[in-house]
Amino acid sequence: MLKAYEVFPVENTKARGQKVAAIFKKYGVKITEENYSSESNLIDSLLKDLSASEVQASVTALSGVSEAIAQIRTTQEEFARLRLQYEEAFTENLSKVSASSLRKPLLGLINKKLIPYLVAMTLVDGAKYTAFADKVAKIIDDMNEVVKTRGKKK
């Protein structure tokens, strides 16, 4: 569209088209070859340059240009909103605790606190705690088997 306005036969329209096209050429199609962050920043700069008061008369006078700029602005705002949403979700995901990071503390609690406690309580009152201690031992054995078979599959 801007290329057509640059060679438009009416001199006033041609001058306005060249003015807007010069701003666009500063950024050009190379914007699309950039990464998302750079592309977004370049589009923001392009929109800022096209919003300058000395360019507004040309943008408004050229049919379809202000609508195209409005569409770019709307799309850019939507992209910025989605990008922020993605970054927040990504950051939230990074802050979540993983199973691997829980492994050592959990093993320490089981081996140094839970098992000695169950052994002691079974010695103190075997009738009351033996069934529970046996269930815990079974669960631990089952989990150890799962871990062993998982290691063998690799």
C-alpha positions, 0 to 999 in steps of 0.5 A: 500500500505504501509503495503505491502511495510513494508513486501516486500521481497526485503530488500531495498524496505522493509526498505524504506516502513517501513520508510514511514509507520512509518511516516504514523503510527504517524498520522494513520487513527485516522486523519479521526476521527478529526474535519475538522480543526484538520484533516486539520492540521494533514494532513498538518503535515503528508504532511510536514513530508513526504516531508522531504529530508531524506524521499524523496528518500524512497517516490520516490523509492516506486511505487505509493507512490509519486502519492498517496501523490500528490493526498492527497496534491491536495485534501488538497489544494482544501479543504483549498481553499473551507474552506477559501471560506466558512469562508469568506462567513460565516464572510460576512453573520455575518456582514450583518444587520438583520431585527431584529437589524433594528427594534428598530431604524426603529420604532424610526424613524417612530414614532418619526420623520416620523409620527410627520412630516406628522401630521405637514405637513398635518396641514400646507397644508392639500390639499397637504399632506393628501393623502400621510399621509393617504397612510403612515398610511395605510401601517403602519396599514397593517404592524402592522396587519402582525406583529400581525398575525405572533405573533398569529401563534406561 
